[in-house]
Amino acid sequence: MTQKVAVLGTGKIGEALLSGMIRGGWAPSDLLVTARRPERAEQLRARYGVEAVSNPEAAKAADTLILTVKPQDMGTLLTELAPHIPADRLVISGAAGIPTSYFEERLAAGTPVVRVMTNTPALVDEAMSVISAGTHATGAHLTRAEEIFSGVGKTLRVPESQQDACTALSGSGPAYFYFLVEAMTDAGILLGLPRDKAHDLIVQAAIGAAVMLRDSGEHPVTLRENVTSPAGTTINAIRELENHGVRAALIAALEAARDRSRELASGNG
């Protein structure tokens, strides 16, 4: 890799991305990082052998800038960066809910911007990163974003109009599974199992089910029916889930998450 890439505001997700790039073959000498606290910048330099610089220095030196600060800090960062970013730099935003137009209005005319919604499984190289092009971003810019984010999982291109739905489904998605595991573990305790054993049983069931969904090519209904014997235990449990409106609750929950993403995008934080 010959192009320089800078990760700005390197928190947990930014560090996961950085380490994934290095494992994927990027040379540490081609990577720059910035961090709010000097001790954090030094930690990243020592851990990965990358150069820690200021935000304006990163803007001047890197071909691609990946902005991983919190959405509420993005305006301040762009004010600091704008005078130093030439229009030929690729700017990648990892901030939830902020449209590419927000960046295009604050940067030099023609600056290519790519919006990426990733999720916390980036920390274990199992992320889903959803990628959308701004007005001036080309296919080559999208490919560069894919090269970067593929180091921490899978990538998917979508029109930016679908980003709010992807945020609800994938960006927030891991939290729904943690919630279900928590509830099922509590159920295991109610049924007489120690917490640690209930936890291990549910986590392995979740991993096994996810791998089967990914690798079998079967529809989830088919996989569920394969577990559901006539008049058996599973169908009795599923009847209770339907009686309690779990399917409808999940649909409503994802609609609420999508609506909140739209509110954040419109500035109604």
PAFINU-795697 format. One record per residue: residue number from 1; residue in three letters; x, y, z of N, C-alpha, C in turn. Coordinates in steps of 0.2 Angstrom, whole numbers, plus 5000, padded with zeros to 4 digits. Example, Ala and Ser with C-alpha at 12.3 -4.5 7.8 and 13.67 -1.06 7.14 Angstrom:
<sites>
i_aa_n_east_n_north_n_up_ca_east_ca_north_ca_up_c_east_c_north_c_up
1_ALA_5066_4972_5039_5062_4978_5039_5066_4984_5039
2_SER_5064_4989_5035_5068_4995_5036_5064_5000_5039
</sites>
This chain:
<sites>
i_aa_n_east_n_north_n_up_ca_east_ca_north_ca_up_c_east_c_north_c_up
1_MET_5004_4994_5000_5000_5000_5000_5005_5006_5000
2_THR_5003_5011_4995_5008_5016_4995_5004_5023_4997
3_GLN_4998_5023_4998_4994_5029_5000_4994_5029_5007
4_LYS_4995_5036_5010_4995_5037_5017_4987_5037_5019
5_VAL_4986_5034_5025_4979_5034_5028_4980_5037_5035
6_ALA_4976_5041_5037_4976_5044_5044_4969_5042_5047
7_VAL_4969_5040_5053_4963_5038_5057_4963_5044_5062
8_LEU_4958_5048_5062_4957_5054_5066_4952_5052_5072
9_GLY_4955_5054_5078_4951_5052_5084_4950_5045_5085
10_THR_4956_5042_5086_4957_5035_5087_4955_5032_5093
11_GLY_4948_5030_5094_4945_5027_5100_4945_5019_5098
12_LYS_4941_5016_5101_4941_5008_5101_4940_5006_5094
13_ILE_4935_5009_5090_4933_5007_5083_4939_5009_5079
14_GLY_4942_5015_5080_4947_5017_5076_4953_5013_5077
15_GLU_4955_5011_5083_4960_5007_5084_4959_5000_5081
16_ALA_4953_4997_5081_4952_4991_5078_4953_4991_5071
17_LEU_4951_4997_5068_4952_4998_5061_4959_4998_5059
18_LEU_4963_5002_5063_4970_5002_5062_4974_4995_5063
19_SER_4972_4992_5068_4975_4985_5068_4973_4980_5063
20_GLY_4967_4981_5061_4965_4977_5055_4969_4978_5048
21_MET_4970_4985_5047_4974_4987_5041_4981_4984_5042
22_ILE_4984_4984_5047_4991_4982_5048_4991_4974_5047
23_ARG_4986_4971_5050_4986_4963_5048_4984_4962_5041
24_GLY_4981_4967_5038_4979_4966_5031_4985_4968_5026
25_GLY_4990_4970_5028_4996_4971_5024_4998_4979_5024
26_TRP_4994_4983_5027_4997_4990_5027_5003_4991_5031
27_ALA_5008_4995_5028_5014_4996_5032_5012_5002_5037
28_PRO_5015_5001_5043_5014_5006_5049_5016_5013_5046
29_SER_5021_5013_5042_5024_5019_5040_5019_5023_5035
30_ASP_5014_5019_5033_5009_5023_5028_5003_5025_5032
31_LEU_5003_5024_5039_4997_5025_5043_4999_5031_5048
32_LEU_4994_5035_5049_4995_5041_5054_4989_5040_5059
33_VAL_4990_5042_5065_4984_5043_5069_4984_5049_5073
34_THR_4978_5051_5075_4977_5057_5080_4973_5055_5086
35_ALA_4974_5058_5091_4970_5057_5097_4970_5063_5101
36_ARG_4964_5064_5105_4963_5070_5109_4968_5070_5115
37_ARG_4970_5065_5118_4975_5065_5123_4982_5063_5121
38_PRO_4987_5066_5123_4994_5064_5121_4996_5057_5123
39_GLU_4994_5055_5129_4996_5049_5131_4992_5043_5127
40_ARG_4986_5044_5125_4983_5040_5120_4987_5039_5113
41_ALA_4989_5045_5111_4993_5045_5105_4999_5041_5105
42_GLU_5003_5042_5111_5009_5039_5112_5008_5031_5113
43_GLN_5002_5029_5116_5000_5022_5117_5000_5019_5110
44_LEU_4996_5022_5105_4995_5020_5099_5002_5019_5095
45_ARG_5006_5024_5096_5012_5024_5092_5017_5018_5095
46_ALA_5017_5017_5101_5021_5012_5104_5018_5005_5102
47_ARG_5011_5004_5102_5008_4998_5101_5009_4996_5093
48_TYR_5008_5001_5089_5007_4999_5082_5013_5001_5077
49_GLY_5017_5006_5080_5023_5008_5076_5021_5013_5071
50_VAL_5015_5016_5072_5013_5022_5067_5015_5029_5070
51_GLU_5014_5033_5066_5016_5040_5068_5010_5044_5071
52_ALA_5010_5047_5076_5005_5051_5079_5006_5058_5078
53_VAL_5001_5061_5075_5002_5068_5073_4996_5072_5075
54_SER_4996_5079_5074_4990_5083_5075_4985_5082_5069
55_ASN_4979_5084_5070_4973_5084_5065_4975_5088_5059
56_PRO_4978_5094_5060_4980_5098_5053_4986_5094_5050
57_GLU_4990_5091_5054_4996_5088_5050_4993_5082_5047
58_ALA_4989_5078_5049_4986_5072_5046_4982_5074_5040
59_ALA_4979_5080_5040_4975_5082_5034_4980_5084_5028
60_LYS_4985_5087_5030_4990_5089_5025_4994_5083_5022
61_ALA_4995_5078_5026_5000_5072_5024_4996_5066_5021
62_ALA_4990_5065_5023_4987_5059_5021_4983_5059_5015
63_ASP_4982_5054_5011_4978_5054_5005_4971_5052_5007
64_THR_4970_5048_5012_4963_5047_5015_4963_5048_5022
65_LEU_4958_5052_5024_4956_5053_5031_4950_5050_5033
66_ILE_4951_5046_5039_4945_5042_5041_4943_5046_5048
67_LEU_4937_5048_5048_4935_5052_5054_4931_5048_5059
68_THR_4934_5046_5064_4930_5041_5069_4928_5045_5076
69_VAL_4928_5051_5076_4926_5055_5082_4918_5054_5083
70_LYS_4916_5055_5089_4909_5055_5090_4905_5060_5086
71_PRO_4899_5058_5084_4895_5063_5080_4895_5070_5082
72_GLN_4894_5071_5089_4893_5077_5092_4900_5081_5092
73_ASP_4905_5078_5090_4912_5081_5090_4914_5083_5083
74_MET_4910_5081_5078_4912_5081_5071_4912_5088_5068
75_GLY_4908_5092_5070_4908_5099_5068_4914_5103_5070
76_THR_4916_5102_5076_4922_5105_5079_4928_5102_5075
77_LEU_4929_5096_5074_4934_5093_5070_4934_5096_5063
78_LEU_4929_5096_5059_4929_5099_5053_4931_5106_5052
79_THR_4929_5110_5057_4931_5117_5057_4939_5117_5058
80_GLU_4942_5113_5062_4949_5113_5062_4952_5110_5056
81_LEU_4949_5105_5053_4952_5102_5047_4951_5106_5040
82_ALA_4946_5109_5039_4944_5112_5033_4949_5116_5030
83_PRO_4953_5121_5033_4958_5125_5030_4964_5120_5027
84_HIS_4964_5114_5029_4970_5110_5028_4969_5104_5023
85_ILE_4963_5103_5021_4961_5097_5017_4960_5100_5010
86_PRO_4965_5097_5005_4964_5099_4998_4958_5095_4995
87_ALA_4956_5097_4990_4949_5094_4987_4950_5087_4984
88_ASP_4957_5085_4984_4958_5078_4981_4959_5073_4986
89_ARG_4958_5075_4993_4958_5070_4998_4952_5066_4998
90_LEU_4952_5060_5000_4946_5056_5001_4945_5057_5009
91_VAL_4939_5059_5011_4936_5059_5017_4931_5053_5019
92_ILE_4933_5049_5024_4928_5044_5025_4926_5045_5032
93_SER_4919_5046_5033_4916_5047_5039_4913_5040_5042
94_GLY_4915_5039_5049_4912_5034_5052_4907_5036_5057
95_ALA_4904_5042_5057_4900_5045_5062_4893_5043_5060
96_ALA_4889_5040_5065_4882_5038_5064_4878_5044_5063
97_GLY_4873_5043_5058_4868_5048_5057_4870_5054_5053
98_ILE_4876_5055_5051_4878_5062_5048_4879_5060_5041
99_PRO_4875_5064_5036_4875_5063_5029_4882_5066_5026
100_THR_4883_5063_5020_4889_5066_5017_4888_5073_5015
101_SER_4882_5076_5014_4881_5083_5012_4884_5087_5018
102_TYR_4884_5085_5024_4886_5089_5030_4893_5090_5029
103_PHE_4897_5085_5027_4904_5086_5026_4906_5090_5019
104_GLU_4902_5089_5014_4903_5093_5008_4902_5100_5008
105_GLU_4897_5102_5013_4896_5109_5014_4901_5113_5018
106_ARG_4905_5109_5021_4910_5112_5026_4918_5111_5023
107_LEU_4918_5107_5018_4925_5106_5015_4925_5109_5008
108_ALA_4931_5109_5005_4932_5112_4999_4928_5109_4993
109_ALA_4926_5113_4989_4921_5111_4984_4924_5105_4980
110_GLY_4920_5099_4979_4923_5094_4975_4926_5088_4979
111_THR_4926_5089_4986_4930_5084_4990_4926_5078_4990
112_PRO_4929_5072_4989_4925_5066_4989_4924_5064_4996
113_VAL_4918_5062_4998_4916_5059_5004_4913_5053_5004
114_VAL_4915_5048_5008_4912_5041_5008_4909_5040_5015
115_ARG_4903_5038_5016_4900_5037_5023_4900_5030_5024
116_VAL_4903_5028_5030_4903_5021_5032_4900_5020_5039
117_MET_4895_5015_5039_4892_5013_5046_4895_5006_5047
118_THR_4900_5006_5052_4902_4999_5054_4899_4998_5061
119_ASN_4901_4992_5064_4898_4991_5071_4904_4988_5075
120_THR_4902_4987_5082_4907_4985_5087_4910_4978_5085
121_PRO_4907_4973_5082_4911_4967_5080_4918_4968_5076
122_ALA_4919_4975_5074_4925_4976_5071_4931_4975_5076
123_LEU_4929_4975_5083_4934_4973_5088_4937_4966_5087
124_VAL_4933_4962_5084_4935_4955_5083_4935_4952_5076
125_ASP_4936_4957_5072_4936_4956_5064_4930_4953_5061
126_GLU_4924_4954_5064_4918_4952_5062_4913_4957_5061
127_ALA_4915_4963_5059_4911_4969_5057_4907_4968_5051
128_MET_4901_4972_5051_4898_4973_5044_4899_4981_5043
129_SER_4902_4983_5038_4903_4990_5037_4899_4992_5030
130_VAL_4895_4996_5031_4890_4998_5025_4893_5005_5022
131_ILE_4894_5005_5016_4898_5010_5013_4893_5014_5008
132_SER_4893_5020_5008_4889_5024_5003_4893_5030_5000
133_ALA_4892_5032_4994_4896_5037_4991_4893_5044_4992
134_GLY_4896_5049_4993_4894_5056_4993_4894_5058_4985
135_THR_4892_5064_4984_4891_5067_4978_4897_5067_4973
136_HIS_4903_5067_4976_4909_5068_4972_4914_5061_4973
137_ALA_4911_5056_4976_4915_5050_4977_4914_5046_4971
138_THR_4919_5043_4969_4919_5038_4963_4919_5031_4965
139_GLY_4919_5026_4960_4919_5019_4962_4926_5018_4965
140_ALA_4931_5021_4962_4938_5020_4965_4938_5022_4972
141_HIS_4935_5027_4974_4935_5029_4981_4931_5024_4986
142_LEU_4926_5021_4983_4922_5016_4986_4926_5010_4987
143_THR_4930_5008_4982_4935_5003_4982_4940_5004_4988
144_ARG_4943_5010_4988_4948_5011_4993_4945_5010_5000
145_ALA_4939_5013_5001_4935_5012_5008_4934_5004_5009
146_GLU_4933_5000_5004_4932_4993_5005_4938_4990_5007
147_GLU_4944_4992_5004_4950_4989_5006_4952_4991_5013
148_ILE_4950_4996_5015_4952_4998_5022_4947_4994_5027
149_PHE_4941_4994_5026_4936_4991_5031_4936_4984_5030
150_SER_4938_4981_5025_4938_4973_5024_4943_4970_5029
151_GLY_4947_4974_5032_4952_4971_5037_4949_4970_5044
152_VAL_4943_4972_5045_4939_4971_5051_4932_4967_5050
153_GLY_4931_4964_5044_4925_4961_5043_4923_4961_5036
154_LYS_4916_4961_5035_4913_4962_5028_4911_4969_5026
155_THR_4910_4970_5020_4908_4977_5018_4902_4976_5013
156_LEU_4898_4981_5013_4892_4981_5008_4891_4988_5006
157_ARG_4890_4989_4999_4889_4995_4997_4881_4996_4996
158_VAL_4879_5002_4998_4871_5004_4998_4871_5011_4996
159_PRO_4865_5013_4993_4864_5020_4992_4863_5024_4999
160_GLU_4865_5030_4999_4865_5033_5006_4858_5034_5008
161_SER_4853_5034_5004_4846_5034_5007_4844_5028_5011
162_GLN_4848_5022_5011_4847_5016_5015_4851_5016_5021
163_GLN_4855_5021_5022_4860_5021_5028_4856_5021_5035
164_ASP_4851_5025_5035_4847_5025_5042_4844_5018_5043
165_ALA_4842_5014_5038_4839_5008_5039_4845_5003_5041
166_CYS_4851_5004_5038_4857_4999_5039_4859_5001_5046
167_THR_4859_5007_5049_4861_5009_5055_4856_5005_5060
168_ALA_4850_5005_5059_4845_5002_5064_4846_4994_5064
169_LEU_4848_4991_5058_4848_4984_5057_4855_4982_5059
170_SER_4860_4985_5057_4867_4982_5058_4871_4986_5063
171_GLY_4871_4993_5062_4875_4997_5067_4873_4995_5074
172_SER_4866_4995_5075_4864_4994_5082_4862_4987_5083
173_GLY_4863_4983_5078_4861_4976_5078_4864_4971_5084
174_PRO_4871_4972_5085_4874_4968_5090_4870_4969_5097
175_ALA_4868_4975_5098_4865_4976_5105_4858_4972_5106
176_TYR_4855_4971_5100_4848_4967_5101_4850_4960_5102
177_PHE_4856_4957_5099_4857_4950_5101_4860_4950_5108
178_TYR_4864_4955_5111_4866_4955_5118_4860_4955_5122
179_PHE_4855_4959_5120_4848_4959_5124_4845_4952_5125
180_LEU_4845_4949_5119_4841_4942_5119_4845_4937_5123
181_VAL_4852_4937_5122_4856_4933_5126_4855_4934_5134
182_GLU_4855_4940_5136_4854_4942_5143_4847_4939_5145
183_ALA_4842_4940_5141_4835_4938_5143_4835_4930_5143
184_MET_4838_4927_5138_4838_4919_5138_4842_4916_5144
185_THR_4848_4920_5146_4852_4918_5151_4848_4918_5158
186_ASP_4844_4924_5159_4840_4924_5164_4834_4919_5165
187_ALA_4832_4917_5159_4827_4911_5158_4830_4905_5160
188_GLY_4837_4904_5158_4840_4898_5161_4841_4897_5168
189_ILE_4842_4903_5171_4843_4903_5179_4836_4902_5182
190_LEU_4831_4904_5179_4824_4903_5181_4822_4895_5181
191_LEU_4825_4892_5176_4824_4885_5175_4829_4881_5179
192_GLY_4833_4884_5183_4837_4880_5188_4844_4879_5186
193_LEU_4847_4883_5181_4854_4882_5179_4858_4888_5182
194_PRO_4864_4886_5184_4869_4892_5186_4870_4897_5180
195_ARG_4871_4903_5182_4872_4908_5177_4877_4906_5172
196_ASP_4883_4904_5174_4889_4903_5170_4887_4897_5165
197_LYS_4884_4892_5167_4882_4887_5162_4876_4889_5157
198_ALA_4871_4893_5160_4866_4896_5155_4869_4900_5150
199_HIS_4874_4904_5152_4878_4909_5148_4881_4905_5142
200_ASP_4885_4900_5144_4889_4896_5139_4884_4893_5134
201_LEU_4879_4890_5137_4874_4886_5132_4871_4891_5127
202_ILE_4869_4897_5129_4866_4902_5125_4871_4905_5120
203_VAL_4877_4907_5122_4882_4909_5118_4884_4905_5112
204_GLN_4885_4898_5114_4887_4893_5109_4881_4892_5104
205_ALA_4875_4892_5107_4869_4891_5102_4869_4897_5097
206_ALA_4870_4903_5100_4870_4909_5095_4876_4909_5090
207_ILE_4882_4907_5092_4887_4906_5087_4885_4901_5082
208_GLY_4883_4895_5084_4881_4889_5080_4876_4891_5075
209_ALA_4871_4895_5077_4865_4897_5073_4868_4902_5068
210_ALA_4872_4907_5070_4875_4912_5066_4879_4909_5060
211_VAL_4883_4904_5062_4887_4901_5057_4883_4897_5052
212_MET_4878_4893_5054_4873_4890_5050_4869_4895_5045
213_LEU_4867_4900_5048_4864_4905_5043_4869_4908_5038
214_ARG_4875_4909_5040_4880_4911_5035_4882_4906_5030
215_ASP_4883_4900_5032_4886_4895_5028_4882_4890_5024
216_SER_4875_4889_5027_4871_4884_5024_4868_4886_5018
217_GLY_4866_4893_5017_4863_4895_5011_4855_4894_5012
218_GLU_4853_4891_5018_4846_4890_5019_4842_4896_5022
219_HIS_4836_4897_5020_4832_4902_5023_4831_4901_5031
220_PRO_4831_4907_5035_4830_4906_5042_4824_4902_5044
221_VAL_4819_4902_5040_4813_4898_5041_4814_4891_5041
222_THR_4818_4889_5036_4819_4882_5035_4824_4879_5040
223_LEU_4829_4883_5043_4833_4881_5048_4829_4881_5054
224_ARG_4824_4885_5056_4820_4885_5061_4815_4879_5061
225_GLU_4812_4877_5055_4808_4872_5055_4812_4865_5056
226_ASN_4818_4865_5054_4822_4859_5056_4823_4857_5063
227_VAL_4822_4862_5067_4823_4862_5074_4816_4860_5078
228_THR_4811_4862_5074_4804_4862_5076_4800_4855_5075
229_SER_4800_4851_5080_4796_4844_5079_4789_4845_5081
230_PRO_4785_4841_5077_4778_4842_5079_4776_4840_5086
231_ALA_4772_4845_5090_4770_4844_5097_4776_4844_5101
232_GLY_4782_4847_5099_4788_4846_5103_4789_4853_5107
233_THR_4795_4853_5110_4797_4859_5115_4798_4865_5111
234_THR_4801_4865_5105_4802_4871_5101_4796_4875_5099
235_ILE_4791_4871_5096_4785_4874_5094_4781_4877_5100
236_ASN_4781_4874_5106_4778_4877_5112_4781_4884_5113
237_ALA_4788_4884_5113_4791_4890_5114_4790_4896_5109
238_ILE_4790_4894_5103_4788_4899_5098_4781_4901_5098
239_ARG_4776_4897_5100_4770_4899_5101_4769_4905_5106
240_GLU_4773_4904_5112_4773_4909_5117_4777_4916_5114
241_LEU_4782_4915_5110_4785_4921_5107_4780_4925_5103
242_GLU_4776_4921_5099_4771_4924_5095_4765_4927_5099
243_ASN_4763_4924_5104_4758_4926_5109_4760_4933_5112
244_HIS_4767_4933_5113_4769_4939_5117_4771_4945_5112
245_GLY_4770_4944_5105_4771_4949_5100_4779_4950_5099
246_VAL_4783_4945_5100_4790_4947_5100_4792_4949_5092
247_ARG_4789_4946_5087_4791_4948_5080_4789_4955_5079
248_ALA_4783_4957_5081_4780_4964_5080_4785_4969_5084
249_ALA_4787_4967_5090_4791_4971_5094_4798_4972_5091
250_LEU_4801_4967_5088_4807_4968_5085_4806_4973_5079
251_ILE_4801_4972_5075_4800_4976_5069_4799_4984_5072
252_ALA_4795_4985_5077_4794_4991_5080_4800_4994_5082
253_ALA_4804_4990_5085_4811_4992_5088_4815_4995_5083
254_LEU_4816_4991_5077_4820_4993_5072_4818_5000_5068
255_GLU_4811_5000_5068_4808_5006_5065_4810_5012_5069
256_ALA_4810_5011_5076_4812_5017_5081_4819_5019_5080
257_ALA_4823_5014_5079_4830_5015_5078_4832_5019_5072
258_ARG_4828_5017_5066_4829_5020_5060_4826_5028_5061
259_ASP_4821_5029_5064_4818_5035_5065_4823_5040_5069
260_ARG_4826_5037_5074_4831_5041_5078_4837_5042_5074
261_SER_4839_5038_5069_4845_5040_5065_4843_5045_5061
262_ARG_4837_5046_5058_4835_5051_5054_4835_5058_5058
263_GLU_4832_5057_5064_4832_5063_5068_4839_5066_5069
264_LEU_4844_5061_5071_4851_5064_5072_4854_5067_5065
265_ALA_4852_5064_5059_4854_5066_5053_4852_5073_5052
266_SER_4846_5075_5054_4843_5081_5053_4845_5087_5058
267_GLY_4849_5084_5063_4852_5089_5068_4847_5090_5074
268_ASN_4842_5085_5075_4838_5085_5081_4840_5081_5086
269_GLY_4846_5082_5088_4849_5077_5093_4846_5078_5100
</sites>
